[in-house]
Amino acid sequence: MHGILGEIGISILAATAFGFVFQLFRQPVILGYLVAGALIGPGIGFKLVSEPANIAVISEIGLILLLFIIGLELNPQKLLSSGRQLFYAGVGQFILCVLMGLGFFLLLGYELSKGRIDALYLALFCALSSTAIVVKLLYDKFELDTLPGRMTLGILIFQDLWAILILALQPHFTNPQILLVVMALGKSVALLAIGFVLSKYLLRWIFEKISKTPEMVVAMSIAWCAFMAGTGAWIGLSMEMGALIAGVAISTFPYSVHVTAKVLPLRDFFLTLFFLSIGMKIPVPDPMLLIMAAVIVLFVIVSRFLTIYPLLSLAGSGRRTSFIASLNLSQVSEFSLVVAALGVGYGHIEQRMLSLIIYAMAVTSVLSSYFIKGNHDAYLMFERLLARTGFASKYKESAAEELRNHYPVVLLGFHRGARSFIDRLDEISPDILKRILVIDFNLEVLKELNDRNIKGIFGDISSRDTLEHAHVAHADVILSTIPDMLLKGTDNQSMVTTCRAIAPNAVIIATADSVDQVEILKTSGANEVLLPYALIGDHLAQFVVNACRSRES
């Protein structure tokens, strides 16, 4: 146990040091983690970590939490609204990539016979993209809820389904059995049914009982994730698949944003170990290995644009969505490492093939950091190039279209002032209510808002993560109507400072307890400050003056 703790400590120190250096020079932090893993690992490094398997086991927790958060973010209605676009791309991308890969690698001299199936393995490796890398990078950019982001995520989910089929068939690649495929699909449907039945009839009741204690909401959510992950492994599926279903099952609960914000630090910590573990597996290279890895990288990038882009375009997606989704998915999946390791164990491929995929994945991981960071700029360059060649787009795709699900007015908390504001709006301009988002901890409040067709989410209004993942950055007006004396663990000044950092162009309205606090809140970034007692005084004074004048007359 002490050996494991020591190696984890070394890994964390190395990741922190190299991550800091790479961020300092404006390079992808993931690259820093990979380099750190390579330098402390047993392959080409200083062998400071002698048992990378220990780190790999712990890093799997990161993947499980990642899939759980994906599930929380996954709104089935939004995915279904993508319709045929997502279906065509999700099904067609994998099939076309595998067929292209088989032809390409057969031309390069790799075999596909009963005894040697290197070409098949390489085709499968190149057909899958990295869920861990793509989702983390898109999440950090807050692009998962955009149209290209949802399409990217949807294709990744289809790839996960294909991955289940690969695992089912892999032991019998030389003699595949249809029964195994049917069993794998049956297990997936059974796990999905278990998740949704329990969430509907048991979890909802439990969450209602503990909703007053936010810490218990998070603890219960993680326990639910662990239960479903364990159930998935128990019935012969992956723990990651169980975690994904656990997240989807409670994604419609009002607590999903709050849980996501609180689980993110845990996910990031374990994912750091995941990227370190990949770096530790990097072997000593030779020229031919590096050349072939470069060929695979180029094939992966080109194949994405030859499959995803035309499929989405033909299905009705715009150029922006088609291009960005293709670019986002241009990498080798971490799942390919699992398939390669199993293939070595089954005797289908040699160890050198595993080393080749490790290098290809390491390179595409680094490139993806740049691709996803600059995906919109890359699209603009692509659009200008098409315009110069006479293929200008007939339709201007606006970034605002991707933000149509965001709310221009955000209420932080729902107390008496906010309720009066909503009641008054309902009288004079009820159509505006559809454009308001309320963030609050009170489940009864959220039920009331839902009955009035007003969007409400369960969350901590003092948490920056909660506000960011509620897309407060896109709000035009942010209101805090609760005075400090009623707030717990925060105050109006802290919330104003956080909101101004997140939404620099929004109009922020805060509430003060005293006249002295008004200037402090305005200095912190508030545009307007409410003084409830001053407003009461003004109203009473005006009422008394009018009453006295009417008597005199």
Contacts in CASP RR format, 6 or more apart in sequence:
PFRMAT RR
TARGET T0000
AUTHOR 0000-0000-0000
METHOD contacts of the structure
MODEL  1
MHGILGEIGISILAATAFGFVFQLFRQPVILGYLVAGALIGPGIGFKLVS
EPANIAVISEIGLILLLFIIGLELNPQKLLSSGRQLFYAGVGQFILCVLM
GLGFFLLLGYELSKGRIDALYLALFCALSSTAIVVKLLYDKFELDTLPGR
MTLGILIFQDLWAILILALQPHFTNPQILLVVMALGKSVALLAIGFVLSK
YLLRWIFEKISKTPEMVVAMSIAWCAFMAGTGAWIGLSMEMGALIAGVAI
STFPYSVHVTAKVLPLRDFFLTLFFLSIGMKIPVPDPMLLIMAAVIVLFV
IVSRFLTIYPLLSLAGSGRRTSFIASLNLSQVSEFSLVVAALGVGYGHIE
QRMLSLIIYAMAVTSVLSSYFIKGNHDAYLMFERLLARTGFASKYKESAA
EELRNHYPVVLLGFHRGARSFIDRLDEISPDILKRILVIDFNLEVLKELN
DRNIKGIFGDISSRDTLEHAHVAHADVILSTIPDMLLKGTDNQSMVTTCR
AIAPNAVIIATADSVDQVEILKTSGANEVLLPYALIGDHLAQFVVNACRS
RES
3 54 0 8 1.000
4 51 0 8 1.000
4 54 0 8 1.000
7 48 0 8 1.000
7 49 0 8 1.000
7 50 0 8 1.000
7 51 0 8 1.000
7 54 0 8 1.000
7 55 0 8 1.000
8 54 0 8 1.000
8 55 0 8 1.000
8 58 0 8 1.000
8 273 0 8 1.000
10 40 0 8 1.000
10 48 0 8 1.000
10 49 0 8 1.000
11 36 0 8 1.000
11 37 0 8 1.000
11 40 0 8 1.000
11 49 0 8 1.000
11 55 0 8 1.000
11 273 0 8 1.000
11 276 0 8 1.000
12 272 0 8 1.000
12 273 0 8 1.000
14 36 0 8 1.000
14 37 0 8 1.000
14 39 0 8 1.000
14 40 0 8 1.000
14 48 0 8 1.000
14 276 0 8 1.000
15 32 0 8 1.000
15 33 0 8 1.000
15 36 0 8 1.000
15 37 0 8 1.000
15 272 0 8 1.000
15 273 0 8 1.000
15 275 0 8 1.000
15 276 0 8 1.000
17 36 0 8 1.000
18 32 0 8 1.000
18 33 0 8 1.000
18 35 0 8 1.000
18 36 0 8 1.000
18 39 0 8 1.000
19 29 0 8 1.000
19 32 0 8 1.000
19 33 0 8 1.000
19 36 0 8 1.000
21 32 0 8 1.000
22 28 0 8 1.000
22 29 0 8 1.000
22 31 0 8 1.000
22 32 0 8 1.000
22 35 0 8 1.000
23 29 0 8 1.000
28 366 0 8 1.000
28 369 0 8 1.000
28 370 0 8 1.000
28 373 0 8 1.000
29 369 0 8 1.000
30 133 0 8 1.000
30 275 0 8 1.000
30 365 0 8 1.000
30 366 0 8 1.000
30 369 0 8 1.000
31 365 0 8 1.000
31 366 0 8 1.000
31 369 0 8 1.000
33 272 0 8 1.000
33 275 0 8 1.000
33 276 0 8 1.000
33 279 0 8 1.000
34 275 0 8 1.000
34 276 0 8 1.000
34 278 0 8 1.000
34 279 0 8 1.000
34 282 0 8 1.000
34 362 0 8 1.000
34 365 0 8 1.000
34 366 0 8 1.000
35 279 0 8 1.000
36 276 0 8 1.000
36 279 0 8 1.000
37 49 0 8 1.000
37 276 0 8 1.000
37 277 0 8 1.000
37 278 0 8 1.000
37 279 0 8 1.000
37 280 0 8 1.000
37 282 0 8 1.000
38 44 0 8 1.000
38 45 0 8 1.000
38 279 0 8 1.000
38 280 0 8 1.000
38 282 0 8 1.000
39 45 0 8 1.000
39 46 0 8 1.000
40 46 0 8 1.000
40 47 0 8 1.000
40 48 0 8 1.000
40 49 0 8 1.000
40 276 0 8 1.000
40 280 0 8 1.000
41 47 0 8 1.000
41 48 0 8 1.000
41 49 0 8 1.000
41 52 0 8 1.000
41 279 0 8 1.000
41 280 0 8 1.000
42 49 0 8 1.000
42 50 0 8 1.000
42 52 0 8 1.000
42 280 0 8 1.000
43 280 0 8 1.000
43 281 0 8 1.000
43 282 0 8 1.000
43 283 0 8 1.000
43 284 0 8 1.000
44 282 0 8 1.000
44 283 0 8 1.000
44 284 0 8 1.000
49 55 0 8 1.000
49 280 0 8 1.000
52 277 0 8 1.000
52 280 0 8 1.000
52 281 0 8 1.000
55 273 0 8 1.000
55 276 0 8 1.000
55 277 0 8 1.000
55 280 0 8 1.000
56 277 0 8 1.000
58 270 0 8 1.000
58 273 0 8 1.000
59 270 0 8 1.000
59 271 0 8 1.000
59 273 0 8 1.000
59 274 0 8 1.000
59 275 0 8 1.000
59 276 0 8 1.000
59 277 0 8 1.000
60 239 0 8 1.000
60 274 0 8 1.000
61 270 0 8 1.000
62 266 0 8 1.000
62 267 0 8 1.000
62 269 0 8 1.000
62 270 0 8 1.000
62 271 0 8 1.000
62 273 0 8 1.000
62 274 0 8 1.000
63 132 0 8 1.000
63 240 0 8 1.000
63 270 0 8 1.000
63 271 0 8 1.000
63 274 0 8 1.000
63 334 0 8 1.000
64 225 0 8 1.000
64 229 0 8 1.000
64 239 0 8 1.000
64 240 0 8 1.000
64 243 0 8 1.000
65 225 0 8 1.000
65 243 0 8 1.000
65 263 0 8 1.000
65 266 0 8 1.000
65 267 0 8 1.000
65 270 0 8 1.000
65 271 0 8 1.000
66 131 0 8 1.000
66 132 0 8 1.000
66 135 0 8 1.000
66 136 0 8 1.000
66 267 0 8 1.000
66 271 0 8 1.000
67 131 0 8 1.000
67 240 0 8 1.000
67 241 0 8 1.000
67 242 0 8 1.000
67 243 0 8 1.000
67 244 0 8 1.000
68 225 0 8 1.000
68 229 0 8 1.000
68 243 0 8 1.000
68 244 0 8 1.000
68 246 0 8 1.000
68 247 0 8 1.000
68 263 0 8 1.000
69 135 0 8 1.000
69 139 0 8 1.000
69 247 0 8 1.000
69 260 0 8 1.000
69 263 0 8 1.000
69 264 0 8 1.000
69 267 0 8 1.000
70 131 0 8 1.000
70 135 0 8 1.000
70 153 0 8 1.000
70 244 0 8 1.000
70 247 0 8 1.000
71 244 0 8 1.000
71 245 0 8 1.000
71 246 0 8 1.000
71 247 0 8 1.000
71 248 0 8 1.000
71 251 0 8 1.000
72 247 0 8 1.000
72 248 0 8 1.000
72 250 0 8 1.000
72 251 0 8 1.000
72 256 0 8 1.000
72 259 0 8 1.000
72 260 0 8 1.000
73 139 0 8 1.000
73 144 0 8 1.000
73 145 0 8 1.000
73 153 0 8 1.000
73 251 0 8 1.000
73 256 0 8 1.000
73 260 0 8 1.000
74 153 0 8 1.000
74 157 0 8 1.000
74 244 0 8 1.000
74 247 0 8 1.000
74 248 0 8 1.000
74 251 0 8 1.000
75 251 0 8 1.000
75 252 0 8 1.000
76 248 0 8 1.000
76 251 0 8 1.000
76 252 0 8 1.000
78 150 0 8 1.000
78 405 0 8 1.000
79 86 0 8 1.000
79 150 0 8 1.000
79 153 0 8 1.000
79 154 0 8 1.000
79 157 0 8 1.000
82 150 0 8 1.000
82 151 0 8 1.000
82 154 0 8 1.000
84 315 0 8 1.000
85 151 0 8 1.000
85 312 0 8 1.000
85 315 0 8 1.000
85 316 0 8 1.000
85 317 0 8 1.000
86 151 0 8 1.000
86 154 0 8 1.000
86 155 0 8 1.000
86 158 0 8 1.000
88 311 0 8 1.000
88 312 0 8 1.000
88 314 0 8 1.000
88 315 0 8 1.000
89 151 0 8 1.000
89 155 0 8 1.000
89 158 0 8 1.000
89 308 0 8 1.000
89 311 0 8 1.000
89 312 0 8 1.000
89 315 0 8 1.000
89 325 0 8 1.000
90 154 0 8 1.000
90 155 0 8 1.000
90 158 0 8 1.000
90 159 0 8 1.000
90 311 0 8 1.000
91 158 0 8 1.000
92 307 0 8 1.000
92 311 0 8 1.000
93 127 0 8 1.000
93 155 0 8 1.000
93 158 0 8 1.000
93 159 0 8 1.000
93 304 0 8 1.000
93 307 0 8 1.000
93 308 0 8 1.000
93 311 0 8 1.000
93 329 0 8 1.000
94 127 0 8 1.000
94 128 0 8 1.000
94 158 0 8 1.000
94 159 0 8 1.000
94 162 0 8 1.000
96 303 0 8 1.000
96 306 0 8 1.000
96 307 0 8 1.000
96 311 0 8 1.000
97 123 0 8 1.000
97 126 0 8 1.000
97 127 0 8 1.000
97 303 0 8 1.000
97 304 0 8 1.000
97 307 0 8 1.000
98 123 0 8 1.000
98 124 0 8 1.000
98 127 0 8 1.000
99 123 0 8 1.000
100 123 0 8 1.000
100 303 0 8 1.000
100 306 0 8 1.000
100 307 0 8 1.000
101 119 0 8 1.000
101 122 0 8 1.000
101 123 0 8 1.000
101 126 0 8 1.000
101 127 0 8 1.000
101 299 0 8 1.000
101 303 0 8 1.000
102 112 0 8 1.000
102 119 0 8 1.000
102 120 0 8 1.000
102 123 0 8 1.000
103 119 0 8 1.000
103 123 0 8 1.000
104 123 0 8 1.000
104 299 0 8 1.000
105 118 0 8 1.000
105 119 0 8 1.000
105 122 0 8 1.000
105 123 0 8 1.000
106 112 0 8 1.000
106 119 0 8 1.000
108 295 0 8 1.000
109 119 0 8 1.000
110 118 0 8 1.000
110 119 0 8 1.000
110 122 0 8 1.000
111 117 0 8 1.000
111 118 0 8 1.000
111 119 0 8 1.000
112 118 0 8 1.000
112 119 0 8 1.000
112 120 0 8 1.000
114 174 0 8 1.000
115 174 0 8 1.000
117 173 0 8 1.000
117 174 0 8 1.000
117 348 0 8 1.000
117 349 0 8 1.000
118 349 0 8 1.000
118 353 0 8 1.000
120 173 0 8 1.000
121 339 0 8 1.000
121 340 0 8 1.000
121 343 0 8 1.000
121 348 0 8 1.000
121 349 0 8 1.000
121 353 0 8 1.000
122 296 0 8 1.000
122 353 0 8 1.000
124 166 0 8 1.000
124 336 0 8 1.000
124 339 0 8 1.000
125 296 0 8 1.000
125 332 0 8 1.000
125 333 0 8 1.000
125 336 0 8 1.000
125 339 0 8 1.000
125 340 0 8 1.000
125 357 0 8 1.000
125 360 0 8 1.000
126 296 0 8 1.000
126 299 0 8 1.000
126 300 0 8 1.000
126 303 0 8 1.000
126 332 0 8 1.000
127 159 0 8 1.000
127 162 0 8 1.000
127 303 0 8 1.000
128 159 0 8 1.000
128 162 0 8 1.000
128 163 0 8 1.000
128 332 0 8 1.000
128 333 0 8 1.000
128 335 0 8 1.000
128 336 0 8 1.000
129 155 0 8 1.000
129 156 0 8 1.000
129 159 0 8 1.000
129 304 0 8 1.000
129 329 0 8 1.000
129 330 0 8 1.000
129 331 0 8 1.000
129 332 0 8 1.000
129 333 0 8 1.000
130 331 0 8 1.000
130 332 0 8 1.000
130 333 0 8 1.000
130 334 0 8 1.000
130 335 0 8 1.000
130 361 0 8 1.000
130 364 0 8 1.000
130 365 0 8 1.000
130 368 0 8 1.000
131 156 0 8 1.000
131 159 0 8 1.000
131 160 0 8 1.000
131 333 0 8 1.000
131 334 0 8 1.000
131 335 0 8 1.000
132 271 0 8 1.000
132 274 0 8 1.000
132 334 0 8 1.000
133 331 0 8 1.000
133 334 0 8 1.000
133 365 0 8 1.000
133 368 0 8 1.000
133 369 0 8 1.000
134 152 0 8 1.000
134 156 0 8 1.000
134 328 0 8 1.000
134 329 0 8 1.000
134 331 0 8 1.000
134 368 0 8 1.000
134 372 0 8 1.000
135 144 0 8 1.000
135 153 0 8 1.000
135 156 0 8 1.000
136 268 0 8 1.000
136 271 0 8 1.000
137 368 0 8 1.000
137 369 0 8 1.000
137 372 0 8 1.000
137 373 0 8 1.000
138 144 0 8 1.000
138 149 0 8 1.000
138 152 0 8 1.000
138 153 0 8 1.000
138 328 0 8 1.000
138 372 0 8 1.000
141 372 0 8 1.000
141 373 0 8 1.000
142 468 0 8 1.000
142 469 0 8 1.000
142 471 0 8 1.000
142 473 0 8 1.000
143 149 0 8 1.000
144 150 0 8 1.000
144 153 0 8 1.000
145 405 0 8 1.000
145 471 0 8 1.000
146 402 0 8 1.000
146 403 0 8 1.000
147 321 0 8 1.000
147 401 0 8 1.000
147 402 0 8 1.000
148 320 0 8 1.000
148 321 0 8 1.000
148 324 0 8 1.000
148 325 0 8 1.000
148 328 0 8 1.000
148 375 0 8 1.000
148 402 0 8 1.000
149 324 0 8 1.000
149 325 0 8 1.000
149 328 0 8 1.000
151 312 0 8 1.000
151 317 0 8 1.000
151 321 0 8 1.000
151 325 0 8 1.000
152 324 0 8 1.000
152 325 0 8 1.000
152 328 0 8 1.000
152 329 0 8 1.000
155 308 0 8 1.000
155 325 0 8 1.000
155 329 0 8 1.000
156 329 0 8 1.000
157 244 0 8 1.000
159 333 0 8 1.000
160 240 0 8 1.000
160 241 0 8 1.000
160 244 0 8 1.000
161 188 0 8 1.000
163 335 0 8 1.000
164 184 0 8 1.000
164 185 0 8 1.000
164 188 0 8 1.000
164 237 0 8 1.000
164 238 0 8 1.000
164 241 0 8 1.000
165 181 0 8 1.000
165 184 0 8 1.000
166 339 0 8 1.000
167 184 0 8 1.000
167 238 0 8 1.000
167 339 0 8 1.000
167 342 0 8 1.000
168 180 0 8 1.000
168 181 0 8 1.000
168 183 0 8 1.000
168 184 0 8 1.000
169 176 0 8 1.000
169 177 0 8 1.000
169 180 0 8 1.000
169 181 0 8 1.000
170 339 0 8 1.000
170 342 0 8 1.000
170 343 0 8 1.000
170 346 0 8 1.000
171 346 0 8 1.000
172 180 0 8 1.000
173 346 0 8 1.000
173 348 0 8 1.000
184 237 0 8 1.000
187 232 0 8 1.000
187 235 0 8 1.000
187 236 0 8 1.000
187 237 0 8 1.000
188 237 0 8 1.000
188 241 0 8 1.000
190 235 0 8 1.000
191 228 0 8 1.000
191 231 0 8 1.000
191 232 0 8 1.000
191 235 0 8 1.000
191 237 0 8 1.000
191 241 0 8 1.000
191 242 0 8 1.000
191 245 0 8 1.000
192 245 0 8 1.000
194 228 0 8 1.000
194 231 0 8 1.000
195 228 0 8 1.000
195 245 0 8 1.000
195 246 0 8 1.000
195 249 0 8 1.000
196 249 0 8 1.000
198 249 0 8 1.000
199 224 0 8 1.000
199 249 0 8 1.000
199 250 0 8 1.000
199 253 0 8 1.000
203 220 0 8 1.000
203 224 0 8 1.000
203 249 0 8 1.000
203 250 0 8 1.000
203 253 0 8 1.000
204 253 0 8 1.000
206 220 0 8 1.000
207 217 0 8 1.000
207 220 0 8 1.000
207 250 0 8 1.000
207 253 0 8 1.000
207 255 0 8 1.000
208 443 0 8 1.000
210 216 0 8 1.000
210 217 0 8 1.000
210 220 0 8 1.000
211 217 0 8 1.000
211 255 0 8 1.000
211 441 0 8 1.000
211 443 0 8 1.000
211 458 0 8 1.000
212 443 0 8 1.000
214 258 0 8 1.000
214 441 0 8 1.000
214 459 0 8 1.000
214 460 0 8 1.000
217 255 0 8 1.000
217 258 0 8 1.000
217 259 0 8 1.000
217 458 0 8 1.000
218 258 0 8 1.000
218 259 0 8 1.000
218 262 0 8 1.000
218 263 0 8 1.000
221 250 0 8 1.000
221 255 0 8 1.000
221 259 0 8 1.000
221 263 0 8 1.000
222 263 0 8 1.000
222 266 0 8 1.000
224 246 0 8 1.000
224 249 0 8 1.000
224 250 0 8 1.000
225 243 0 8 1.000
225 246 0 8 1.000
225 247 0 8 1.000
227 246 0 8 1.000
228 242 0 8 1.000
228 243 0 8 1.000
228 245 0 8 1.000
228 246 0 8 1.000
228 247 0 8 1.000
228 249 0 8 1.000
229 239 0 8 1.000
229 240 0 8 1.000
229 242 0 8 1.000
229 243 0 8 1.000
229 246 0 8 1.000
230 239 0 8 1.000
230 242 0 8 1.000
231 242 0 8 1.000
232 238 0 8 1.000
232 239 0 8 1.000
232 241 0 8 1.000
232 242 0 8 1.000
233 239 0 8 1.000
247 256 0 8 1.000
250 256 0 8 1.000
250 259 0 8 1.000
253 458 0 8 1.000
254 443 0 8 1.000
254 446 0 8 1.000
254 456 0 8 1.000
254 457 0 8 1.000
254 458 0 8 1.000
255 458 0 8 1.000
255 459 0 8 1.000
256 457 0 8 1.000
256 458 0 8 1.000
257 439 0 8 1.000
257 457 0 8 1.000
257 458 0 8 1.000
257 459 0 8 1.000
257 466 0 8 1.000
257 469 0 8 1.000
257 470 0 8 1.000
258 457 0 8 1.000
258 458 0 8 1.000
258 459 0 8 1.000
258 460 0 8 1.000
258 463 0 8 1.000
258 466 0 8 1.000
260 465 0 8 1.000
260 469 0 8 1.000
261 459 0 8 1.000
261 460 0 8 1.000
261 463 0 8 1.000
261 465 0 8 1.000
261 466 0 8 1.000
261 468 0 8 1.000
261 469 0 8 1.000
262 463 0 8 1.000
262 465 0 8 1.000
264 465 0 8 1.000
274 334 0 8 1.000
275 365 0 8 1.000
278 334 0 8 1.000
278 337 0 8 1.000
278 358 0 8 1.000
278 361 0 8 1.000
278 362 0 8 1.000
278 365 0 8 1.000
279 358 0 8 1.000
279 362 0 8 1.000
281 337 0 8 1.000
281 358 0 8 1.000
282 358 0 8 1.000
282 359 0 8 1.000
282 362 0 8 1.000
283 355 0 8 1.000
283 358 0 8 1.000
285 359 0 8 1.000
289 352 0 8 1.000
289 355 0 8 1.000
289 356 0 8 1.000
289 359 0 8 1.000
290 359 0 8 1.000
292 356 0 8 1.000
293 356 0 8 1.000
293 359 0 8 1.000
293 360 0 8 1.000
293 363 0 8 1.000
294 363 0 8 1.000
296 332 0 8 1.000
296 356 0 8 1.000
296 357 0 8 1.000
296 360 0 8 1.000
297 332 0 8 1.000
297 360 0 8 1.000
297 363 0 8 1.000
297 364 0 8 1.000
297 367 0 8 1.000
300 330 0 8 1.000
300 331 0 8 1.000
300 332 0 8 1.000
300 360 0 8 1.000
300 364 0 8 1.000
301 330 0 8 1.000
301 367 0 8 1.000
304 326 0 8 1.000
304 327 0 8 1.000
304 329 0 8 1.000
304 330 0 8 1.000
305 326 0 8 1.000
305 330 0 8 1.000
308 322 0 8 1.000
308 325 0 8 1.000
308 326 0 8 1.000
308 329 0 8 1.000
309 322 0 8 1.000
309 323 0 8 1.000
309 325 0 8 1.000
309 326 0 8 1.000
310 322 0 8 1.000
312 318 0 8 1.000
312 321 0 8 1.000
312 322 0 8 1.000
312 325 0 8 1.000
312 326 0 8 1.000
313 319 0 8 1.000
313 322 0 8 1.000
317 325 0 8 1.000
318 393 0 8 1.000
318 395 0 8 1.000
318 397 0 8 1.000
319 379 0 8 1.000
319 382 0 8 1.000
319 383 0 8 1.000
319 386 0 8 1.000
319 393 0 8 1.000
319 397 0 8 1.000
320 379 0 8 1.000
320 397 0 8 1.000
321 397 0 8 1.000
323 378 0 8 1.000
323 379 0 8 1.000
323 382 0 8 1.000
324 375 0 8 1.000
324 376 0 8 1.000
324 379 0 8 1.000
327 371 0 8 1.000
327 372 0 8 1.000
327 375 0 8 1.000
327 378 0 8 1.000
327 379 0 8 1.000
328 368 0 8 1.000
328 371 0 8 1.000
328 372 0 8 1.000
328 375 0 8 1.000
330 364 0 8 1.000
330 367 0 8 1.000
330 368 0 8 1.000
330 371 0 8 1.000
331 361 0 8 1.000
331 364 0 8 1.000
331 365 0 8 1.000
331 367 0 8 1.000
331 368 0 8 1.000
332 357 0 8 1.000
332 360 0 8 1.000
332 361 0 8 1.000
332 364 0 8 1.000
333 361 0 8 1.000
334 361 0 8 1.000
336 357 0 8 1.000
336 361 0 8 1.000
337 354 0 8 1.000
337 357 0 8 1.000
337 358 0 8 1.000
337 361 0 8 1.000
340 349 0 8 1.000
340 353 0 8 1.000
340 354 0 8 1.000
340 357 0 8 1.000
341 354 0 8 1.000
343 349 0 8 1.000
344 350 0 8 1.000
344 351 0 8 1.000
344 353 0 8 1.000
344 354 0 8 1.000
371 378 0 8 1.000
376 399 0 8 1.000
383 392 0 8 1.000
383 393 0 8 1.000
386 392 0 8 1.000
386 393 0 8 1.000
387 393 0 8 1.000
403 471 0 8 1.000
403 474 0 8 1.000
406 471 0 8 1.000
406 474 0 8 1.000
406 475 0 8 1.000
407 435 0 8 1.000
407 436 0 8 1.000
407 437 0 8 1.000
407 455 0 8 1.000
407 471 0 8 1.000
407 474 0 8 1.000
407 475 0 8 1.000
408 435 0 8 1.000
408 474 0 8 1.000
408 475 0 8 1.000
408 476 0 8 1.000
408 477 0 8 1.000
409 432 0 8 1.000
409 435 0 8 1.000
409 436 0 8 1.000
409 437 0 8 1.000
409 475 0 8 1.000
409 476 0 8 1.000
409 477 0 8 1.000
409 479 0 8 1.000
410 436 0 8 1.000
410 437 0 8 1.000
410 438 0 8 1.000
410 439 0 8 1.000
410 470 0 8 1.000
410 472 0 8 1.000
410 475 0 8 1.000
410 477 0 8 1.000
410 478 0 8 1.000
410 479 0 8 1.000
411 418 0 8 1.000
411 421 0 8 1.000
411 436 0 8 1.000
411 437 0 8 1.000
411 438 0 8 1.000
411 439 0 8 1.000
411 479 0 8 1.000
411 481 0 8 1.000
412 439 0 8 1.000
412 461 0 8 1.000
412 478 0 8 1.000
412 479 0 8 1.000
412 480 0 8 1.000
412 481 0 8 1.000
412 482 0 8 1.000
412 495 0 8 1.000
412 499 0 8 1.000
413 438 0 8 1.000
413 439 0 8 1.000
413 440 0 8 1.000
413 445 0 8 1.000
413 461 0 8 1.000
413 480 0 8 1.000
413 481 0 8 1.000
413 482 0 8 1.000
414 438 0 8 1.000
414 440 0 8 1.000
414 442 0 8 1.000
414 445 0 8 1.000
414 449 0 8 1.000
415 481 0 8 1.000
415 482 0 8 1.000
415 486 0 8 1.000
417 481 0 8 1.000
417 482 0 8 1.000
417 532 0 8 1.000
418 438 0 8 1.000
418 479 0 8 1.000
418 481 0 8 1.000
418 482 0 8 1.000
421 479 0 8 1.000
421 481 0 8 1.000
422 433 0 8 1.000
422 436 0 8 1.000
422 452 0 8 1.000
422 454 0 8 1.000
425 432 0 8 1.000
425 433 0 8 1.000
425 436 0 8 1.000
426 433 0 8 1.000
426 452 0 8 1.000
433 452 0 8 1.000
433 453 0 8 1.000
433 454 0 8 1.000
434 453 0 8 1.000
434 454 0 8 1.000
436 454 0 8 1.000
436 455 0 8 1.000
437 455 0 8 1.000
437 456 0 8 1.000
437 457 0 8 1.000
437 470 0 8 1.000
437 475 0 8 1.000
438 445 0 8 1.000
438 446 0 8 1.000
438 449 0 8 1.000
438 454 0 8 1.000
438 455 0 8 1.000
438 456 0 8 1.000
438 457 0 8 1.000
439 456 0 8 1.000
439 457 0 8 1.000
439 459 0 8 1.000
439 461 0 8 1.000
439 466 0 8 1.000
439 467 0 8 1.000
439 470 0 8 1.000
440 446 0 8 1.000
440 456 0 8 1.000
440 458 0 8 1.000
440 459 0 8 1.000
440 461 0 8 1.000
441 458 0 8 1.000
441 459 0 8 1.000
441 460 0 8 1.000
441 461 0 8 1.000
443 458 0 8 1.000
446 456 0 8 1.000
446 457 0 8 1.000
446 458 0 8 1.000
449 455 0 8 1.000
449 456 0 8 1.000
450 456 0 8 1.000
457 470 0 8 1.000
459 466 0 8 1.000
459 470 0 8 1.000
460 466 0 8 1.000
461 467 0 8 1.000
461 480 0 8 1.000
461 490 0 8 1.000
461 495 0 8 1.000
462 489 0 8 1.000
462 490 0 8 1.000
462 494 0 8 1.000
462 495 0 8 1.000
462 498 0 8 1.000
464 498 0 8 1.000
464 501 0 8 1.000
464 502 0 8 1.000
467 498 0 8 1.000
467 499 0 8 1.000
467 502 0 8 1.000
468 502 0 8 1.000
472 478 0 8 1.000
472 499 0 8 1.000
472 502 0 8 1.000
472 503 0 8 1.000
472 506 0 8 1.000
473 502 0 8 1.000
473 503 0 8 1.000
474 503 0 8 1.000
475 503 0 8 1.000
475 506 0 8 1.000
476 506 0 8 1.000
476 507 0 8 1.000
477 506 0 8 1.000
477 507 0 8 1.000
477 508 0 8 1.000
477 509 0 8 1.000
478 499 0 8 1.000
478 503 0 8 1.000
478 506 0 8 1.000
478 507 0 8 1.000
478 508 0 8 1.000
478 509 0 8 1.000
479 509 0 8 1.000
480 492 0 8 1.000
480 495 0 8 1.000
480 496 0 8 1.000
480 508 0 8 1.000
480 509 0 8 1.000
480 510 0 8 1.000
480 511 0 8 1.000
481 509 0 8 1.000
481 511 0 8 1.000
481 530 0 8 1.000
482 492 0 8 1.000
482 511 0 8 1.000
483 492 0 8 1.000
483 511 0 8 1.000
483 512 0 8 1.000
483 513 0 8 1.000
483 532 0 8 1.000
484 491 0 8 1.000
484 492 0 8 1.000
484 511 0 8 1.000
484 513 0 8 1.000
484 517 0 8 1.000
485 513 0 8 1.000
492 510 0 8 1.000
492 511 0 8 1.000
492 512 0 8 1.000
492 517 0 8 1.000
492 521 0 8 1.000
492 526 0 8 1.000
493 510 0 8 1.000
493 517 0 8 1.000
493 520 0 8 1.000
493 521 0 8 1.000
493 524 0 8 1.000
495 510 0 8 1.000
496 508 0 8 1.000
496 510 0 8 1.000
496 521 0 8 1.000
496 524 0 8 1.000
496 525 0 8 1.000
496 526 0 8 1.000
497 524 0 8 1.000
497 525 0 8 1.000
499 506 0 8 1.000
499 508 0 8 1.000
500 506 0 8 1.000
500 508 0 8 1.000
500 524 0 8 1.000
500 525 0 8 1.000
507 527 0 8 1.000
507 528 0 8 1.000
508 525 0 8 1.000
508 526 0 8 1.000
508 527 0 8 1.000
508 528 0 8 1.000
509 526 0 8 1.000
509 527 0 8 1.000
509 528 0 8 1.000
509 529 0 8 1.000
509 530 0 8 1.000
510 521 0 8 1.000
510 526 0 8 1.000
510 528 0 8 1.000
510 529 0 8 1.000
510 530 0 8 1.000
511 529 0 8 1.000
511 530 0 8 1.000
511 531 0 8 1.000
511 532 0 8 1.000
512 518 0 8 1.000
512 521 0 8 1.000
512 529 0 8 1.000
512 530 0 8 1.000
512 531 0 8 1.000
514 531 0 8 1.000
515 531 0 8 1.000
515 534 0 8 1.000
517 529 0 8 1.000
518 529 0 8 1.000
518 531 0 8 1.000
521 529 0 8 1.000
522 529 0 8 1.000
END
